[in-house]
Amino acid sequence: MKCLKIFLITIIIIPLPVHAEWQVVTHTNTDNDISTEVAYSVNDDGYSMEIYKDNNGVVRLRFSMNKNHHRLDAENCPTYQIDRLEPQNRSINDAACIGHKKWGEFILGYLIDNEINSELLLNIMRGNNIHYRFRLQNSGYAETTFSLAGSSNALTRALGEHLNIVGNRR
């Protein structure tokens, strides 16, 4: 009976594993065979979010539509909001996003000597959720949310273990 009590207490104390929604995948450019590590998440609605470092040291966030018939209005960038921070639809330095009918891409910062100044990247790594609201090509709006649980670990693996991120979380 004493062994049974110890076993039951152990089960209660040990936390259950949490399902990580973020993973690291490798994309290879078929034109030049250059591989890129990408922190990647797909939400329950089928939308995807990728964060990666391009060949020029630019860290980018790409929000992509799901596989349904809807298209983004490429004239209007999706708006994103991390937790309760102010909604935004711009890249760093107030630059516009790069719009396409199936995705919107934001620049999070520039890597210089293994350092990036990006408050937005820090907010993603430390936040709980990111919510997107976007205008559809044929009128109307849609919304979707991603969990940021596990993003910090995936981003560290994809962007580099020794990356120094400068900025303040709001």
SVG drawing of the C-alpha trace seen along z (x, -y; Angstrom):
<svg xmlns="http://www.w3.org/2000/svg" viewBox="-17 -54 47 56">
<polyline fill="none" stroke="black" stroke-width="0.4" points="0.0,0.0 2.9,-2.4 4.4,-1.8 1.0,-2.6 0.8,-6.0 4.3,-7.0 3.4,-6.0 0.2,-8.0 1.9,-11.1 4.6,-10.8 1.9,-10.9 0.3,-14.0 3.6,-15.9 5.0,-15.2 3.6,-17.6 2.1,-16.1 3.9,-16.9 2.7,-19.9 2.0,-19.5 4.4,-21.9 2.7,-23.6 6.0,-25.0 8.6,-23.0 11.7,-23.5 11.7,-22.4 14.2,-22.8 13.3,-24.4 15.7,-24.0 15.7,-26.4 15.6,-24.2 17.3,-26.9 20.5,-27.1 20.3,-24.2 20.6,-26.6 18.8,-25.2 17.1,-27.4 15.9,-26.4 12.4,-27.7 10.4,-27.9 7.0,-26.8 3.4,-26.5 0.1,-25.5 -3.0,-26.4 -6.3,-24.5 -7.8,-26.7 -5.0,-25.5 -3.2,-28.9 0.6,-28.8 3.2,-31.1 6.9,-30.8 9.9,-32.8 13.2,-32.4 16.5,-34.1 17.1,-34.6 20.5,-34.5 21.1,-38.2 20.6,-37.9 17.1,-39.4 14.7,-37.7 11.2,-37.4 7.8,-36.4 5.4,-34.9 1.7,-34.5 0.1,-32.2 -3.5,-31.5 -5.0,-28.0 -5.9,-25.8 -9.4,-27.1 -10.6,-29.3 -10.0,-32.6 -7.3,-35.0 -5.7,-37.9 -6.3,-41.4 -2.6,-42.0 -3.2,-45.8 -3.7,-45.6 -1.3,-43.9 -2.7,-41.5 -2.9,-43.0 -1.3,-41.1 -1.6,-41.4 0.5,-39.7 -1.4,-39.1 -2.8,-42.5 -0.2,-44.7 -1.2,-47.2 -2.3,-45.7 0.2,-46.3 0.4,-45.7 3.9,-47.0 7.4,-45.6 10.2,-47.1 11.0,-50.8 7.3,-51.2 7.9,-49.6 5.0,-48.0 4.6,-44.2 5.2,-42.3 1.7,-41.3 0.6,-38.4 -2.7,-36.7 -1.7,-33.7 0.6,-35.3 1.8,-38.4 5.5,-38.8 6.9,-41.1 10.6,-42.0 11.4,-41.4 15.0,-42.7 18.4,-42.4 21.2,-40.1 24.5,-41.9 27.4,-40.0 24.9,-37.4 22.8,-40.2 19.3,-41.5 17.5,-44.5 13.8,-43.3 11.3,-44.0 8.7,-42.2 10.8,-39.0 11.2,-39.2 7.4,-39.6 6.8,-36.6 9.2,-34.5 7.8,-35.5 4.1,-35.9 1.2,-33.6 -0.8,-34.1 -0.7,-36.1 -4.0,-37.0 -4.3,-38.0 -7.1,-39.9 -7.0,-40.3 -9.0,-41.6 -10.0,-39.0 -9.6,-39.7 -13.3,-39.5 -14.4,-41.6 -14.9,-40.7 -12.5,-40.0 -11.3,-36.8 -9.4,-36.2 -7.2,-33.5 -5.0,-32.9 -1.8,-31.0 -0.4,-29.8 3.1,-31.0 3.8,-28.1 7.1,-26.6 8.0,-29.4 11.0,-30.5 12.6,-27.1 11.9,-26.7 13.1,-30.2 16.3,-29.6 17.0,-26.4 16.0,-28.0 17.8,-31.4 20.9,-30.2 21.7,-29.1 24.1,-32.1 21.8,-34.8 21.6,-37.9 18.2,-39.6 18.1,-43.2 14.8,-44.9 12.3,-45.3 9.1,-43.3 6.2,-45.6"/>
</svg>
